[in-house]
Amino acid sequence: RHPTVLVVDDAKSLREFVRRNLDVRGYRVVTAVNGADALAQFQAHEIDLVILDLIMPQMDGLEVIRQLRMTSNVPIIV
């Protein structure tokens, strides 16, 4: 199984840039546009790494980290 990376960023251009770069290197990539979406995607997929934007509308990256840490020790790159 290829490692799965969750890329979370409200800026579509940055999210897609990171997605494409990981994809060509053989990673499976799941994307999310905000914190709530990130938490939903995390629950729906077996995530090995999270690449996370801190400044997002609705729920910022720090809150996403807090919620993820309640149930997971997955590596997070901010």
Residue frames as a rotation matrix with the C-alpha (Angstrom) as fourth column:
ARG 1
0.582 0.813 0.000 0.00
0.813 -0.582 0.000 0.00
0.000 0.000 -1.000 0.00
HIS 2
-0.293 -0.622 0.726 1.26
0.563 -0.726 -0.395 3.45
0.773 0.293 0.563 -0.89
PRO 3
-0.677 0.028 -0.735 1.35
0.665 -0.405 -0.628 5.97
-0.316 -0.914 0.256 1.99
THR 4
0.158 0.820 0.550 -1.67
0.851 -0.396 0.346 8.26
0.501 0.413 -0.760 2.05
VAL 5
-0.836 -0.459 -0.299 -1.19
0.542 -0.776 -0.324 11.98
-0.083 -0.433 0.898 2.63
LEU 6
0.366 0.929 -0.046 -3.98
0.928 -0.369 -0.061 14.37
-0.074 -0.021 -0.997 3.61
VAL 7
-0.770 -0.573 0.280 -3.32
0.613 -0.786 0.077 17.84
0.176 0.231 0.957 2.17
VAL 8
0.275 0.882 -0.383 -5.39
0.950 -0.311 -0.032 20.58
-0.148 -0.355 -0.923 3.82
ASP 9
-0.803 -0.463 -0.375 -5.39
0.399 -0.885 0.239 24.12
-0.442 0.042 0.896 2.44
ASP 10
0.233 0.944 -0.235 -8.17
0.417 -0.315 -0.853 26.56
-0.879 0.101 -0.466 1.59
ALA 11
0.088 -0.282 -0.955 -6.10
-0.740 -0.660 0.127 27.94
-0.666 0.696 -0.267 -1.32
LYS 12
0.872 0.381 0.306 -6.89
-0.110 0.764 -0.636 25.70
-0.476 0.521 0.708 -4.28
SER 13
0.716 -0.634 -0.292 -3.67
-0.450 -0.098 -0.888 26.52
0.534 0.767 -0.355 -6.16
LEU 14
-0.223 -0.824 0.521 -1.45
-0.960 0.094 -0.262 25.51
0.168 -0.559 -0.812 -3.21
ARG 15
0.186 0.400 0.897 -3.51
-0.583 0.780 -0.226 22.43
-0.790 -0.481 0.379 -2.44
GLU 16
0.971 0.236 0.034 -3.31
-0.100 0.534 -0.839 21.26
-0.217 0.812 0.542 -6.04
PHE 17
0.394 -0.907 -0.150 0.42
-0.732 -0.211 -0.647 22.04
0.555 0.365 -0.747 -6.32
VAL 18
-0.348 -0.506 0.789 1.20
-0.897 0.425 -0.123 19.86
-0.273 -0.751 -0.602 -3.30
ARG 19
0.474 0.628 0.618 -1.22
-0.380 0.779 -0.500 17.15
-0.795 0.002 0.607 -4.47
ARG 20
0.929 -0.117 -0.352 0.39
-0.321 0.222 -0.921 16.92
0.186 0.968 0.168 -7.91
ASN 21
0.048 -0.997 0.055 3.91
-0.858 -0.069 -0.509 16.79
0.512 -0.022 -0.859 -6.50
LEU 22
-0.303 -0.104 0.947 3.07
-0.756 0.632 -0.172 14.02
-0.581 -0.768 -0.270 -4.07
ASP 23
0.696 0.685 0.214 1.06
-0.374 0.601 -0.706 12.12
-0.613 0.411 0.675 -6.67
VAL 24
0.726 -0.459 -0.512 3.94
-0.503 0.154 -0.851 11.91
0.469 0.875 -0.119 -9.16
ARG 25
-0.371 -0.888 0.273 6.14
-0.840 0.196 -0.506 10.56
0.396 -0.417 -0.818 -6.35
GLY 26
-0.561 0.151 -0.814 3.79
-0.008 0.982 0.188 7.65
0.828 0.112 -0.550 -5.75
TYR 27
-0.961 0.276 -0.018 1.82
0.009 -0.034 -0.999 8.85
-0.277 -0.960 0.030 -2.75
ARG 28
-0.235 0.959 0.158 -1.92
0.849 0.124 0.513 8.46
0.473 0.255 -0.844 -2.52
VAL 29
-0.985 -0.170 0.038 -3.31
0.142 -0.911 -0.388 11.95
0.101 -0.377 0.921 -1.87
VAL 30
0.058 0.988 -0.142 -6.55
0.973 -0.024 0.230 13.03
0.224 -0.152 -0.963 -0.23
THR 31
-0.809 -0.345 0.475 -7.34
0.292 -0.938 -0.185 16.76
0.510 -0.011 0.860 -0.12
ALA 32
0.092 0.821 -0.564 -9.50
0.993 -0.121 -0.013 18.95
-0.079 -0.559 -0.826 2.11
VAL 33
-0.059 -0.025 0.998 -10.50
0.532 -0.847 0.011 22.60
0.845 0.531 0.064 1.73
ASN 34
0.090 0.095 0.991 -11.01
-0.663 -0.737 0.130 23.45
0.743 -0.669 -0.003 5.42
GLY 35
-0.697 -0.466 0.546 -10.70
-0.709 0.334 -0.621 22.06
0.107 -0.820 -0.563 8.93
ALA 36
0.079 0.816 0.573 -14.09
-0.713 0.448 -0.540 20.37
-0.697 -0.366 0.617 9.08
ASP 37
0.783 0.134 -0.608 -13.46
-0.589 0.476 -0.653 18.74
0.202 0.869 0.451 5.70
ALA 38
-0.225 -0.956 -0.187 -10.02
-0.722 0.292 -0.627 17.63
0.654 -0.006 -0.756 6.93
LEU 39
-0.562 0.059 0.825 -11.50
-0.723 0.450 -0.524 15.87
-0.402 -0.891 -0.211 9.96
ALA 40
0.553 0.824 0.124 -14.09
-0.600 0.498 -0.627 14.14
-0.578 0.272 0.769 7.78
GLN 41
0.591 -0.410 -0.694 -11.44
-0.595 0.359 -0.719 13.01
0.544 0.838 -0.031 5.26
PHE 42
-0.489 -0.807 0.330 -9.22
-0.811 0.282 -0.512 11.80
0.321 -0.518 -0.793 8.11
GLN 43
-0.213 0.511 0.833 -12.04
-0.641 0.571 -0.514 9.60
-0.738 -0.643 0.206 9.38
ALA 44
0.751 0.633 -0.188 -12.90
-0.518 0.387 -0.763 8.31
-0.410 0.670 0.619 5.91
HIS 45
0.688 -0.590 -0.424 -9.34
-0.239 0.367 -0.899 7.27
0.686 0.719 0.111 4.91
GLU 46
0.760 -0.565 -0.321 -6.33
0.610 0.450 0.653 5.61
-0.224 -0.692 0.686 6.46
ILE 47
0.864 -0.383 0.326 -4.04
-0.182 -0.842 -0.508 8.67
0.469 0.380 -0.797 6.61
ASP 48
0.468 -0.791 -0.393 -0.27
0.852 0.522 -0.034 8.31
0.232 -0.319 0.919 7.15
LEU 49
-0.664 -0.677 -0.317 0.67
0.715 -0.700 -0.004 12.02
-0.220 -0.229 0.948 7.08
VAL 50
0.592 0.806 -0.004 -1.16
0.783 -0.576 -0.234 15.35
-0.191 0.135 -0.972 7.26
ILE 51
-0.722 -0.648 0.242 0.12
0.685 -0.720 0.113 18.49
0.101 0.248 0.964 5.54
LEU 52
0.214 0.907 -0.364 -1.89
0.977 -0.205 0.062 21.29
-0.018 -0.369 -0.929 7.12
ASP 53
-0.377 -0.161 0.912 -2.40
0.284 -0.958 -0.052 25.01
0.882 0.239 0.407 6.57
LEU 54
-0.754 0.057 -0.654 -2.86
0.651 -0.069 -0.756 26.88
-0.088 -0.996 0.015 9.86
ILE 55
-0.694 0.461 -0.553 -4.88
-0.243 -0.873 -0.423 29.86
-0.678 -0.159 0.718 8.64
MET 56
-0.849 0.518 0.099 -8.22
0.345 0.403 0.848 28.68
0.400 0.754 -0.521 7.27
PRO 57
-0.454 0.773 0.443 -11.83
-0.745 -0.602 0.288 29.85
0.490 -0.199 0.849 7.58
GLN 58
0.484 0.837 -0.256 -14.33
-0.452 0.489 0.746 28.14
0.749 -0.245 0.615 9.90
MET 59
0.966 -0.244 0.084 -11.78
0.056 0.516 0.855 25.99
-0.251 -0.821 0.512 11.78
ASP 60
0.515 -0.832 -0.205 -8.10
-0.844 -0.451 -0.289 26.88
0.148 0.322 -0.935 11.89
GLY 61
0.202 -0.547 -0.812 -5.24
-0.295 0.757 -0.583 24.40
0.934 0.357 -0.008 11.69
LEU 62
-0.750 -0.492 0.442 -4.55
-0.539 0.066 -0.840 24.53
0.384 -0.868 -0.315 15.44
GLU 63
-0.020 0.830 0.557 -8.06
-0.903 0.225 -0.367 23.30
-0.430 -0.510 0.745 16.18
VAL 64
0.665 0.176 -0.726 -7.65
-0.579 0.736 -0.352 20.55
0.472 0.654 0.591 13.59
ILE 65
-0.351 -0.879 -0.322 -4.43
-0.320 0.436 -0.841 19.47
0.880 -0.192 -0.435 15.34
ARG 66
-0.618 0.164 0.769 -6.18
-0.781 -0.013 -0.624 19.47
-0.092 -0.986 0.136 18.74
GLN 67
0.425 0.895 0.133 -8.99
-0.849 0.445 -0.285 17.29
-0.314 0.008 0.949 17.42
LEU 68
0.495 -0.313 -0.811 -6.68
-0.444 0.711 -0.545 14.90
0.747 0.630 0.213 15.57
ARG 69
-0.550 -0.828 0.109 -4.52
-0.475 0.203 -0.856 14.47
0.687 -0.522 -0.505 18.67
MET 70
-0.021 0.622 0.783 -7.51
-0.979 0.145 -0.142 13.24
-0.201 -0.770 0.606 20.65
THR 71
0.780 0.453 0.433 -7.45
-0.357 0.889 -0.288 10.00
-0.515 0.070 0.854 18.65
SER 72
0.873 -0.425 0.241 -4.26
0.453 0.519 -0.725 9.86
0.183 0.742 0.646 16.60
ASN 73
0.393 -0.837 -0.381 -0.51
0.087 -0.379 0.921 10.41
-0.916 -0.395 -0.076 16.65
VAL 74
0.623 -0.117 0.773 -0.29
0.779 0.183 -0.600 10.75
-0.071 0.976 0.206 12.87
PRO 75
-0.484 -0.827 -0.287 2.62
0.739 -0.562 0.371 12.97
-0.468 -0.032 0.883 11.78
ILE 76
0.716 0.693 0.082 1.52
0.658 -0.632 -0.410 16.52
-0.232 0.347 -0.909 10.91
ILE 77
-0.558 -0.808 0.187 3.50
0.822 -0.510 0.252 19.01
-0.108 0.294 0.950 8.84
VAL 78
0.464 0.701 -0.542 2.30
0.622 -0.693 -0.365 22.59
-0.631 -0.168 -0.757 9.28
